[in-house]
Amino acid sequence: EIQLVQSGGGSVQAGESLRLSCQGSGFTFDDYAIGWFRRAPYQTREGVACLGKSRGQVYYHPSVRGRFTFSSDDARNTVYLQMDNLKPEDTAEYFCAVDPVVLTSVALCANKGYGVDDWGEGTQVTVSS
């Protein structure tokens, strides 16, 4: 059984940083596409940072490029989302997710997670101005 356990998040002021973690079990990281997604109130879910099954470059949503960094620790089966220079518009619930099929980073984010079955429980990020 695949499990994704998230940690991190919280409430910060604009310009501050947070790091989210997502530790997986029950699967082999190298065999899955891995992504971070978020859903703001009254907004549709969007892909924030994604790494496709074929690996290659991480895709970042244009609104977070240069501020967010996706990284992984394969030995710990953990991926991270370092979020710097946070803005109020980054306020959302953040989720990690994995998919055994999606090959490219762009595709995983562009699909906004639809069709993905395995998700973390979500963690709230609130940024105040």
Solvent accessible surface area in square Angstrom, and as a share of the most:
residue,aa,sasa,rsa
1,E,175,0.78
2,I,41,0.21
3,Q,98,0.43
4,L,13,0.07
5,V,90,0.52
6,Q,12,0.06
7,S,62,0.40
8,G,45,0.43
9,G,20,0.19
10,G,32,0.30
11,S,93,0.60
12,V,21,0.12
13,Q,100,0.45
14,A,47,0.36
15,G,46,0.44
16,E,80,0.36
17,S,55,0.35
18,L,30,0.15
19,R,129,0.47
20,L,0,0.00
21,S,21,0.13
22,C,1,0.00
23,Q,100,0.44
24,G,5,0.04
25,S,52,0.33
26,G,57,0.55
27,F,23,0.09
28,T,80,0.46
29,F,7,0.03
30,D,90,0.47
31,D,74,0.38
32,Y,35,0.13
33,A,0,0.00
34,I,2,0.01
35,G,0,0.00
36,W,0,0.00
37,F,0,0.00
38,R,14,0.05
39,R,102,0.37
40,A,25,0.19
41,P,88,0.55
42,Y,222,0.85
43,Q,113,0.50
44,T,95,0.55
45,R,36,0.13
46,E,45,0.20
47,G,4,0.04
48,V,0,0.00
49,A,0,0.00
50,C,0,0.00
51,L,20,0.10
52,G,0,0.00
53,K,72,0.31
54,S,75,0.48
55,R,68,0.25
56,G,62,0.60
57,Q,164,0.73
58,V,40,0.23
59,Y,52,0.20
60,Y,44,0.17
61,H,50,0.22
62,P,80,0.51
63,S,52,0.33
64,V,0,0.00
65,R,125,0.45
66,G,85,0.82
67,R,24,0.09
68,F,5,0.02
69,T,70,0.41
70,F,15,0.06
71,S,51,0.33
72,S,56,0.36
73,D,42,0.22
74,D,87,0.45
75,A,104,0.80
76,R,156,0.57
77,N,47,0.24
78,T,9,0.05
79,V,0,0.00
80,Y,30,0.11
81,L,0,0.00
82,Q,57,0.25
83,M,0,0.00
84,D,55,0.28
85,N,79,0.41
86,L,1,0.01
87,K,74,0.31
88,P,55,0.34
89,E,121,0.54
90,D,0,0.00
91,T,34,0.20
92,A,1,0.00
93,E,59,0.26
94,Y,0,0.00
95,F,24,0.10
96,C,0,0.00
97,A,1,0.01
98,V,2,0.01
99,D,11,0.06
100,P,62,0.39
101,V,110,0.63
102,V,27,0.15
103,L,108,0.54
104,T,70,0.41
105,S,9,0.06
106,V,85,0.49
107,A,35,0.27
108,L,1,0.01
109,C,6,0.03
110,A,67,0.52
111,N,72,0.37
112,K,80,0.34
113,G,1,0.01
114,Y,136,0.52
115,G,72,0.69
116,V,14,0.08
117,D,127,0.66
118,D,38,0.20
119,W,68,0.24
120,G,6,0.06
121,E,106,0.47
122,G,13,0.13
123,T,21,0.12
124,Q,89,0.40
125,V,0,0.00
126,T,50,0.29
127,V,7,0.04
128,S,48,0.31
129,S,121,0.78
